[in-house]
Amino acid sequence: MARLTEVTDPADPRLADYRDLRDVELRKHLEAEHGLFLAEGEKVVRRAVEAGFDARSFLMASRWLDGLADVLGPSDAPCYVVSEALAEEVTGFHVHRGALASLQRRPLPAVEEVLAGARTVVVLEDVVDHTNVGAAFRSCAALGVDAVLLSPRCADPLYRRSIKVAMGAVFTLPYARLDEWYDAVAGLSDAGFTTVALTPAADAVAIADAVDGVDRLALLMGSEGAGLSGRWMRSADVRAVIPMAAGIDSLNVAAATAVACYVAARRSR
């Protein structure tokens, strides 16, 4: 069983994994250096452990111990029991779900591995907001997407905020990072996928028409501001639009991903 250890000093070095969670740049450096990520909340912590990620440690208030007893029981990792005030002092925010876990990252699979056997994939280009990445993963998982590919500059799906918004979908949905950006879309076409670029461009066809009858489908979703790059737009097989009511030209990338995945899931084969 996890070793329960009460900690009362916010400067205790054993709590280093949990320090300054609101400082995005600091966390990026720390998590990359130590190969870790943080899961927040009872459900997300449980899903991370059930997905096979090895825990480095747990941090929680005493009132959450019983709710996570089934997770803590088989683990050899230490569990640091703290007051809620101390947890807030260490992390920099109110941990209202009462439980955190530091877990070991695993090497990402190769692009070819996640594409093998996949029929529907979503490809995110330069989506830099962690909330949008997490929301996209949640929609992809809920609507039957087989895998997600990320351009080199996309936000980290295992950043705490991404995981929280995705409700742990990042633990079970296969994903990989594209090694390079320039010819990524052409590479998907060569692998047998019809690449569909989501855009409000005037020459785009309705998304339902663009995906109808497509066997292996790759939906290309662009960044929050500029959308897809010109290179990816020109490389795509089809340009598609989600039809909008008058006066609105597009949806947020997370919402657009959900709609596109819903339509794709119902396409004729």
Secondary structure, 3 states (H helix, E strand, C coil): CCEEEECCCCCCHHHHHHCCCCCHHHHHHHHHHHCEEEEECHHHHHHHHHCCCCEEEEEECHHHCCCCHHHHCCCCCEEEECCHHHHHHHHCCCCCCCEEEEEECCCCCCHHHHHCCCCEEEEECCCCCHHHHHHHHHHHHHCCCCEEEECCCCCCCCCHHHHHHHCCHHHCCCEEECCCCCCHHHHHHHCCCEEEEECCCCCCEEHHHHHCCCCCEEEEECECCCECCHHHHHHCCEEEECCCCCCCCCCCHHHHHHHHHHHHHCCCC
